[in-house]
Amino acid sequence: MPNVKDCPGFETFGADVQRAREAVKMSRRELAEKVGIDPRYLANIELCGTIPSVPVVMQLIRICKLPAERCFNPES
């Protein structure tokens, strides 16, 4: 499983997901259920720098309303 150091543009992805989730007062369990992943896996994404699969990334970007270009085009 790739980690943040292997994926330029994803350095703050986990923290961004966590901030967005907390801003709408959603629990980690609630977000994990919406995305279809285990809450522990979401915790690893938010806290440990685990980079999820593209479908999970896309779900998190959509649900958390994160700017996709920041992840996929880090130079912009």
Backbone bond lengths (Angstrom), bond angles and torsions (degrees), N, CA, C in turn:
res aa  C-N    CA-C-N  psi(-1)  N-CA   C-N-CA  omega(-1)  CA-C   N-CA-C  phi
1 M - - - 1.456 - - 1.526 108.50 -
2 P 1.341 118.28 126.88 1.461 120.51 -179.22 1.528 111.63 -66.54
3 N 1.306 114.26 154.92 1.449 121.04 177.55 1.524 108.09 -119.48
4 V 1.315 116.55 169.05 1.465 122.65 -175.64 1.520 111.74 -53.14
5 K 1.303 118.21 -41.64 1.470 120.73 -177.05 1.526 112.00 -62.24
6 D 1.331 117.83 -20.02 1.455 122.27 -179.83 1.526 113.33 -92.81
7 C 1.331 117.49 -5.14 1.458 121.25 -171.93 1.527 111.98 -132.59
8 P 1.330 118.38 86.64 1.465 120.09 177.40 1.530 110.49 -56.23
9 G 1.310 115.95 137.49 1.453 121.51 -177.96 1.513 112.44 101.37
10 F 1.325 116.84 -17.37 1.463 120.76 -178.57 1.523 112.30 -107.31
11 E 1.319 117.24 14.38 1.463 120.68 -176.58 1.525 112.63 -56.60
12 T 1.312 117.76 -36.05 1.466 120.77 -177.48 1.531 112.63 -112.96
13 F 1.314 117.42 11.40 1.467 120.61 -174.81 1.526 112.09 -56.12
14 G 1.312 117.82 -51.33 1.466 120.82 -178.88 1.511 112.45 -60.32
15 A 1.330 116.36 -45.19 1.465 120.58 178.95 1.526 110.51 -65.09
16 D 1.327 117.21 -37.17 1.463 120.80 177.91 1.530 111.02 -64.05
17 V 1.331 116.23 -42.60 1.464 120.93 178.00 1.528 109.28 -61.69
18 Q 1.318 116.42 -47.08 1.458 120.43 -178.43 1.531 111.12 -61.55
19 R 1.325 117.61 -45.47 1.466 121.37 179.32 1.527 111.18 -61.00
20 A 1.338 115.98 -45.08 1.465 120.07 -179.14 1.525 110.64 -64.77
21 R 1.311 117.10 -41.40 1.467 121.79 178.92 1.525 110.39 -62.85
22 E 1.303 116.52 -46.31 1.470 120.67 -179.32 1.524 111.89 -68.03
23 A 1.330 117.62 -32.10 1.466 121.48 -179.67 1.529 111.64 -62.61
24 V 1.324 116.49 -32.89 1.470 119.91 178.60 1.526 111.26 -99.28
25 K 1.329 115.55 12.21 1.468 122.39 176.64 1.522 112.33 55.98
26 M 1.331 115.63 44.89 1.450 122.02 177.70 1.525 108.21 -102.95
27 S 1.298 117.24 136.44 1.457 119.93 178.04 1.527 109.48 -76.13
28 R 1.305 114.83 161.49 1.466 120.09 177.20 1.530 109.25 -61.39
29 R 1.314 117.04 -39.83 1.470 121.31 179.62 1.528 110.75 -62.24
30 E 1.340 117.51 -42.67 1.467 121.06 -179.98 1.522 111.20 -62.58
31 L 1.325 116.99 -46.46 1.459 119.77 179.71 1.516 110.59 -64.55
32 A 1.314 116.77 -43.30 1.470 120.37 179.45 1.529 110.64 -58.89
33 E 1.325 117.41 -41.42 1.466 120.72 178.64 1.523 111.21 -64.17
34 K 1.331 117.17 -40.83 1.472 120.39 178.91 1.518 111.45 -63.59
35 V 1.336 116.23 -35.87 1.458 120.91 -178.14 1.529 111.21 -84.17
36 G 1.336 116.36 -24.93 1.466 120.43 -179.05 1.524 112.56 88.43
37 I 1.332 116.25 32.75 1.465 120.72 178.71 1.526 109.21 -127.01
38 D 1.308 115.90 166.70 1.457 122.29 178.11 1.531 109.61 -73.58
39 P 1.324 118.36 139.65 1.467 120.31 178.42 1.531 113.44 -57.68
40 R 1.323 117.58 -31.35 1.474 120.06 177.72 1.525 110.89 -67.57
41 Y 1.327 116.09 -35.63 1.461 119.98 176.91 1.533 109.75 -66.12
42 L 1.341 116.65 -41.58 1.461 120.07 176.56 1.528 110.38 -62.17
43 A 1.328 117.15 -39.66 1.471 120.49 176.82 1.521 110.26 -60.47
44 N 1.322 117.95 -40.30 1.470 120.79 177.42 1.520 111.33 -64.26
45 I 1.313 117.14 -37.28 1.471 120.73 177.78 1.531 109.08 -65.50
46 E 1.334 116.25 -47.90 1.459 120.59 -175.72 1.529 112.90 -70.46
47 L 1.303 117.25 -39.44 1.464 120.59 -168.86 1.523 115.63 -107.16
48 C 1.321 117.43 -25.19 1.471 120.26 -172.31 1.522 114.00 -111.97
49 G 1.324 117.28 -2.48 1.455 119.09 178.95 1.509 114.67 79.93
50 T 1.330 117.79 17.57 1.457 120.70 176.35 1.523 109.12 -68.87
51 I 1.319 116.62 132.79 1.460 121.74 178.15 1.528 107.88 -97.94
52 P 1.332 117.95 118.61 1.459 120.58 -178.99 1.522 112.38 -78.79
53 S 1.316 115.05 175.30 1.465 121.01 176.23 1.524 109.44 -64.58
54 V 1.318 116.16 161.69 1.468 121.28 -179.12 1.530 111.61 -58.15
55 P 1.345 120.62 -44.18 1.468 118.09 178.46 1.535 112.96 -59.61
56 V 1.328 117.59 -38.07 1.464 120.42 178.46 1.524 109.83 -69.63
57 V 1.321 117.54 -42.30 1.468 120.95 176.60 1.523 109.83 -56.68
58 M 1.321 116.74 -46.06 1.464 120.30 -177.56 1.533 111.20 -64.45
59 Q 1.328 117.13 -40.14 1.468 120.47 177.23 1.528 110.31 -62.87
60 L 1.329 117.16 -45.93 1.460 120.98 -179.82 1.530 111.31 -62.99
61 I 1.318 116.81 -41.62 1.469 120.89 177.84 1.520 110.24 -61.44
62 R 1.330 116.34 -44.45 1.465 120.78 -178.22 1.527 111.41 -67.34
63 I 1.314 117.34 -50.98 1.464 121.30 -175.94 1.524 111.39 -67.15
64 C 1.331 116.43 -40.78 1.473 120.58 -177.58 1.521 112.95 -87.24
65 K 1.341 116.04 -3.25 1.472 121.87 -179.82 1.531 111.75 55.72
66 L 1.337 114.35 48.95 1.460 121.01 178.66 1.526 109.70 -91.13
67 P 1.334 118.04 150.58 1.467 120.49 177.54 1.525 110.94 -74.98
68 A 1.323 116.87 111.39 1.461 122.24 -177.00 1.524 111.81 -62.12
69 E 1.332 116.92 -34.80 1.467 119.65 -177.00 1.533 112.03 -61.90
70 R 1.313 117.44 -26.70 1.446 120.50 179.18 1.533 112.03 -65.90
71 C 1.335 115.53 -33.02 1.465 120.51 178.67 1.517 112.23 -83.32
72 F 1.328 115.41 -44.50 1.448 119.71 -171.33 1.520 114.97 -94.39
73 N 1.323 116.68 -8.55 1.455 120.64 177.28 1.535 107.71 -143.40
74 P 1.343 116.99 70.32 1.464 120.33 -171.47 1.534 114.68 -63.07
75 E 1.312 118.77 -18.48 1.469 120.72 -179.78 1.517 112.18 -75.75
76 S 1.341 117.85 -17.11 1.472 119.18 -177.13 1.514 111.76 -80.13
